[in-house]
């Protein structure tokens, strides 16, 4: 399940590296929870609708933001939290909440990204790289392994699922994303998921790659 949020304009410039503020809002709304682990069964986009300035991002006409989760109770609790305390950061406040049920996808399904995919090299013994990029052959193995692990954690069948980057995409690139002062080299390249409708819908909700719980790998 996914919620789409319409957000008011900011009252102060939003830093380019603002992901920790979004994480803070997410956990404020959710309240006491155990979702700080390494394997996140939720994902969220970056703020959309802003323009860059020398001082940071400006959202003159407001912003949009979506949050997805495999567990519908997480979404329902978020809605309660947002209604109770709609403030996010820098004067931005949630004005509207729209709910989207998980679509029924056909296989294979190509997803574009709302945020870059982060792949840490430790999941693939064949490489010594800190971060895998879309151009690395091992990255497909890592994508599939991470989704398989998440399916297993959720108690779903992972048989036959397969994930890989769409390397025919001509504008694929990497982006260095700073999170709390740590640089993360992530990939901006569509991904293709093969599997059952349940597996593909699960991927749409939980995102792709590592650290989806802090804003990486959100799927459109």
C-alpha positions, 0 to 999 in steps of 0.5 A: 500500500502507498500513500501520496502526500501533498505538502505545503510550500516551505518557509525556509530553504530545505538542505539538499541532504535533507533525507534525515528530516524525512526519516525523522518525520516518518518515525514521528508519525509511526510512533514507537516501532521496531523498523530501524533494522537493516532490512526495511519492508517499506520505502519512501520517495524524495520530495518532488516539486522543488527547485535548487538555489544557492541556499537549498531547495525551494518548494514555491507551490508545495511538494509531493511525497509518497511512502509505501509499505508491505504491512498495511498497518504501517500505512494506517498508523502513519495516517493517524500520525500525520493527522495528529502532527502534520508538520515535516520540516522547514515549515512544510506541512502535509495538506492532503493524504491519498491512498493507493492500493498495490497494483496487480503487475504483470511480469516482467515489470520495468520500474523507473526510480524516484530515488537512486538505488544503493547497493553495498558491496558486502552482499557480493563476495566477488567484489571488494567495492564499497558500493556496486553500480548499475554497470557492475555485473554483480549488481543484478545478483545483489538486487535479486538477493536483497529482494529475496531476503525481504520476501523471506522476512515477510513470509512470502515465497521468493521462488523464481524472483529475479531483478536486474538493471535495464542497461538499455537505458541511455541516461543511466548514471551514478549519484553520490548521496550524502546521508549524515555526512557519509557519501553513498554512491547510488545508481539512477537506472530503471530496474526490471523485476520478474516474478509473480504479481505478489512478488512484483507488488511487494517490490513496488512497496518495499523498494529496491536495494539497501537502505530503502528505509532512509530514502533509497530505491523508491520505485515509481 
